[in-house]
Amino acid sequence: MSEAPLRYSKEELAEFEQIIQDKLTAARKEVSFIKETLSRKNDMGTDNTASSSKVLEDGADTAEKESMNQLASRQMKFIQQLENALVRIKNGTYGVCIGTGKLIQKERLRAVPHTQHSIEAKMARRD
């Protein structure tokens, strides 16, 4: 009976690294878009006319800015997690569950490439 492997092969790690790089590129583009959108919101331009609905518009703008800032913050956290996953690939610990010490299933890593927990460990944490 053969033992389960403790690490992914270089070829498998290369596949995961490409997935992570693609997700990083997309996440960075989204953060850039959010920042551009927020900077345009801060530039009132010539729309700064007084009206009775101005107070409501200001409230809506503030709520939208808060929402965009939260989205940007989540994306920045996601980028950091992806970058940490790249470090784990380089140091040879990528794909190993920090809860069980076993390899995380490939399907899970393809779906959530920054994860450090197998499904079993994730479910155990919820209990």
Backbone bond lengths (Angstrom), bond angles and torsions (degrees), N, CA, C in turn:
res aa  C-N    CA-C-N  psi(-1)  N-CA   C-N-CA  omega(-1)  CA-C   N-CA-C  phi
1 M - - - 1.462 - - 1.528 109.38 -
2 S 1.318 117.31 127.63 1.468 119.86 -177.74 1.527 110.28 -90.91
3 E 1.316 113.55 147.68 1.471 119.71 178.74 1.521 110.49 -79.44
4 A 1.300 115.99 151.68 1.464 120.63 175.93 1.529 108.22 -67.89
5 P 1.329 117.11 142.78 1.466 119.19 179.79 1.536 111.06 -64.57
6 L 1.321 115.49 149.98 1.460 120.73 -179.48 1.527 112.63 -96.47
7 R 1.321 116.17 -13.66 1.464 121.08 -178.87 1.527 109.07 -142.94
8 Y 1.319 115.54 157.00 1.455 120.08 173.57 1.522 109.19 -83.33
9 S 1.343 115.15 153.29 1.470 120.85 179.52 1.527 109.90 -71.59
10 K 1.321 116.08 167.26 1.469 120.74 178.04 1.526 111.04 -60.59
11 E 1.335 115.96 -37.39 1.469 119.84 179.69 1.530 110.45 -66.05
12 E 1.321 116.27 -43.24 1.466 120.10 179.02 1.525 110.38 -65.25
13 L 1.325 116.52 -41.12 1.469 120.27 178.63 1.521 110.75 -64.34
14 A 1.327 117.02 -36.32 1.468 120.41 177.66 1.532 110.54 -62.68
15 E 1.332 116.74 -39.53 1.465 120.63 176.97 1.523 110.61 -61.69
16 F 1.336 116.36 -47.22 1.468 120.20 179.83 1.525 111.16 -64.75
17 E 1.328 116.21 -38.25 1.468 119.65 179.32 1.529 110.28 -61.87
18 Q 1.336 117.09 -39.96 1.464 120.45 178.66 1.531 110.98 -65.60
19 I 1.316 116.53 -41.74 1.471 120.67 177.31 1.531 109.65 -59.35
20 I 1.323 116.07 -45.35 1.469 121.00 -179.06 1.525 110.30 -64.61
21 Q 1.333 116.73 -44.47 1.473 119.83 179.98 1.532 110.73 -60.73
22 D 1.333 116.41 -41.37 1.477 119.72 178.63 1.527 110.86 -63.18
23 K 1.325 117.13 -43.55 1.470 121.22 179.00 1.528 110.69 -65.91
24 L 1.334 116.82 -37.63 1.467 120.84 177.57 1.528 110.65 -62.39
25 T 1.306 116.58 -45.21 1.466 120.84 179.65 1.527 110.38 -59.66
26 A 1.318 116.61 -46.85 1.469 120.80 -179.87 1.525 110.96 -64.31
27 A 1.326 117.53 -42.87 1.469 120.96 -178.75 1.523 111.03 -65.91
28 R 1.321 116.92 -40.35 1.478 119.82 178.61 1.527 111.11 -65.53
29 K 1.328 116.82 -38.45 1.472 120.02 176.93 1.524 110.17 -62.95
30 E 1.332 116.10 -40.91 1.463 119.60 -179.71 1.523 111.14 -65.32
31 V 1.333 117.38 -42.47 1.463 120.37 178.01 1.525 110.23 -62.36
32 S 1.319 116.24 -41.49 1.463 120.37 178.75 1.530 110.65 -61.88
33 F 1.324 116.26 -42.73 1.467 120.84 178.10 1.525 110.94 -62.58
34 I 1.328 116.39 -43.65 1.469 120.83 179.91 1.527 110.04 -61.83
35 K 1.326 116.26 -44.90 1.469 119.89 179.92 1.526 111.19 -62.84
36 E 1.333 116.63 -41.13 1.466 119.99 177.41 1.529 110.47 -63.01
37 T 1.321 116.34 -42.83 1.467 121.15 179.44 1.520 110.19 -61.66
38 L 1.329 116.58 -44.80 1.468 120.07 179.60 1.518 111.41 -65.04
39 S 1.315 118.13 -38.81 1.463 119.42 -179.75 1.533 110.70 -68.61
40 R 1.330 117.42 -32.69 1.463 119.99 175.43 1.519 111.31 -69.67
41 K 1.341 116.69 -35.21 1.468 120.74 177.69 1.531 110.57 -64.69
42 N 1.330 116.11 -34.31 1.462 120.06 -179.48 1.521 111.45 -74.16
43 D 1.322 117.53 -22.44 1.456 122.57 179.24 1.527 108.00 -91.09
44 M 1.307 116.49 100.28 1.456 120.84 -174.56 1.525 112.51 -70.29
45 G 1.293 118.76 -22.59 1.463 121.65 179.50 1.513 111.13 60.69
46 T 1.320 116.28 -138.83 1.466 120.71 -178.05 1.525 111.77 -97.71
47 D 1.336 117.01 5.54 1.472 120.05 -178.94 1.528 112.76 -78.62
48 N 1.297 118.35 2.10 1.464 122.26 -172.30 1.529 110.88 -81.55
49 T 1.320 116.43 63.79 1.464 121.27 178.55 1.515 109.46 -103.56
50 A 1.308 116.10 144.04 1.463 120.58 -178.17 1.527 109.29 -77.83
51 S 1.332 115.05 135.66 1.464 119.90 175.97 1.520 108.32 -155.06
52 S 1.317 116.08 168.13 1.458 119.89 -178.66 1.525 111.60 -70.41
53 S 1.309 117.77 -22.79 1.470 120.22 -179.53 1.531 112.23 -91.91
54 K 1.321 117.18 5.28 1.471 121.52 -177.68 1.519 112.09 -58.22
55 V 1.306 118.55 -41.34 1.466 122.36 -178.71 1.522 110.11 -63.42
56 L 1.330 116.48 -43.42 1.466 120.11 178.34 1.523 111.17 -64.69
57 E 1.330 116.69 -40.76 1.463 120.86 178.52 1.519 110.54 -63.51
58 D 1.325 116.60 -41.46 1.465 120.03 178.88 1.522 110.52 -61.77
59 G 1.323 116.94 -41.31 1.464 121.02 178.24 1.516 111.52 -63.69
60 A 1.320 116.39 -42.63 1.464 120.86 178.99 1.520 110.35 -66.08
61 D 1.344 115.99 -41.29 1.468 119.86 177.95 1.519 110.88 -61.79
62 T 1.323 116.90 -42.91 1.470 121.09 179.67 1.524 110.61 -62.83
63 A 1.313 117.08 -44.34 1.465 120.95 179.29 1.529 110.33 -63.50
64 E 1.326 116.30 -40.84 1.469 119.91 179.83 1.533 110.33 -66.53
65 K 1.334 117.00 -40.51 1.469 120.19 178.03 1.522 111.14 -63.06
66 E 1.330 116.75 -42.19 1.463 120.30 177.74 1.516 110.62 -61.26
67 S 1.320 116.25 -43.44 1.456 121.12 179.01 1.529 110.78 -62.31
68 M 1.314 116.76 -44.67 1.473 121.07 179.01 1.533 111.04 -64.53
69 N 1.331 116.61 -39.50 1.465 119.81 177.80 1.528 111.32 -64.23
70 Q 1.329 116.83 -40.01 1.464 120.34 177.22 1.523 110.77 -64.60
71 L 1.325 116.15 -41.46 1.457 120.36 178.07 1.529 110.45 -62.61
72 A 1.318 116.95 -43.99 1.466 121.00 178.16 1.524 110.60 -62.26
73 S 1.309 116.94 -41.26 1.463 121.44 179.43 1.524 111.04 -62.72
74 R 1.327 116.60 -43.21 1.473 120.22 178.07 1.529 110.76 -64.05
75 Q 1.320 116.02 -40.79 1.468 119.61 178.97 1.531 111.06 -64.90
76 M 1.325 116.96 -39.41 1.472 120.43 178.58 1.529 110.28 -64.28
77 K 1.326 116.96 -39.31 1.462 121.05 177.09 1.529 109.94 -64.58
78 F 1.326 116.69 -42.33 1.463 122.11 177.95 1.529 110.39 -61.20
79 I 1.335 116.73 -44.15 1.468 121.07 177.73 1.521 110.61 -59.47
80 Q 1.325 117.00 -43.83 1.460 120.94 178.94 1.528 110.87 -61.60
81 Q 1.333 116.65 -41.88 1.466 120.32 178.90 1.532 110.93 -64.45
82 L 1.321 117.24 -39.43 1.464 120.72 177.56 1.529 111.02 -66.11
83 E 1.329 116.31 -41.41 1.465 119.94 177.98 1.527 111.04 -64.01
84 N 1.330 116.35 -38.08 1.470 120.30 176.16 1.525 110.77 -63.71
85 A 1.331 116.72 -36.82 1.467 120.84 177.95 1.527 110.23 -64.07
86 L 1.334 117.46 -38.56 1.463 120.39 176.61 1.527 110.99 -62.43
87 V 1.328 116.87 -38.58 1.468 120.91 176.73 1.529 109.82 -62.58
88 R 1.338 116.38 -41.58 1.468 119.68 178.99 1.527 111.43 -64.72
89 I 1.331 116.89 -33.99 1.467 119.30 175.62 1.526 109.13 -63.03
90 K 1.326 116.21 -45.93 1.470 120.68 -178.26 1.521 112.43 -63.79
91 N 1.342 117.61 -37.98 1.466 119.24 -177.09 1.526 113.64 -93.10
92 G 1.338 116.62 3.23 1.456 120.57 172.55 1.516 116.52 83.66
93 T 1.317 117.93 13.43 1.464 119.78 -179.98 1.525 112.90 -106.79
94 Y 1.327 117.40 1.92 1.456 121.05 -177.86 1.523 110.59 -65.21
95 G 1.327 115.33 137.95 1.458 120.93 174.89 1.509 114.35 86.43
96 V 1.330 117.19 0.29 1.459 121.06 178.83 1.527 108.02 -100.63
97 C 1.316 116.56 124.10 1.465 122.20 -178.53 1.526 109.75 -65.83
98 I 1.322 116.34 129.72 1.471 119.52 178.53 1.522 111.72 -76.63
99 G 1.330 117.17 -12.51 1.466 121.10 178.55 1.516 113.22 -90.34
100 T 1.343 115.48 -41.87 1.465 119.39 -174.46 1.524 113.34 -109.20
101 G 1.330 117.31 -19.65 1.462 121.02 -176.51 1.522 113.15 79.52
102 K 1.338 116.64 1.84 1.464 121.49 179.87 1.525 109.96 -95.86
103 L 1.340 115.01 164.08 1.460 119.28 176.77 1.525 110.40 -67.64
104 I 1.312 115.20 137.81 1.459 121.97 174.45 1.533 106.43 -78.79
105 Q 1.318 116.79 139.16 1.465 120.74 -177.87 1.526 110.98 -59.14
106 K 1.317 115.03 141.92 1.469 120.99 -179.23 1.524 112.15 -56.96
107 E 1.328 116.61 -40.36 1.465 119.99 -178.69 1.527 110.43 -60.71
108 R 1.317 116.58 -39.68 1.465 120.69 178.71 1.525 110.29 -66.29
109 L 1.335 116.62 -43.12 1.463 119.78 -179.52 1.528 111.40 -66.90
110 R 1.312 116.65 -32.94 1.474 118.54 177.03 1.526 110.80 -68.27
111 A 1.322 116.48 -36.24 1.470 121.04 179.92 1.527 112.29 -78.85
112 V 1.339 116.22 -40.13 1.468 122.45 -177.09 1.529 107.40 -132.34
113 P 1.346 117.29 76.29 1.462 119.82 -170.75 1.529 115.48 -65.84
114 H 1.316 117.45 -14.61 1.462 119.94 -179.59 1.531 112.79 -94.61
115 T 1.330 117.85 -0.35 1.460 120.36 -175.88 1.527 111.81 -65.96
116 Q 1.315 114.96 151.09 1.459 121.78 174.90 1.523 110.34 -120.01
117 H 1.336 116.30 7.92 1.461 121.00 -176.19 1.521 110.76 -126.53
118 S 1.307 115.78 136.45 1.459 120.90 171.44 1.528 108.01 -72.71
119 I 1.311 115.67 167.50 1.467 119.83 177.31 1.534 110.04 -58.60
120 E 1.340 115.86 -42.59 1.479 120.18 -179.00 1.538 110.51 -59.38
121 A 1.329 116.36 -46.67 1.465 119.91 -179.37 1.523 111.11 -66.43
122 K 1.329 116.68 -38.83 1.465 121.15 179.42 1.536 110.41 -63.45
123 M 1.320 116.67 -44.08 1.456 120.71 179.71 1.531 110.91 -66.77
124 A 1.314 117.25 -37.36 1.468 120.99 179.03 1.524 110.90 -65.90
125 R 1.323 117.52 -33.28 1.471 121.80 179.25 1.517 111.69 -68.23
126 R 1.333 116.68 -29.26 1.472 121.14 -178.27 1.520 112.21 -75.40
127 D 1.321 116.85 -24.54 1.483 120.23 -176.62 1.498 112.63 -73.94
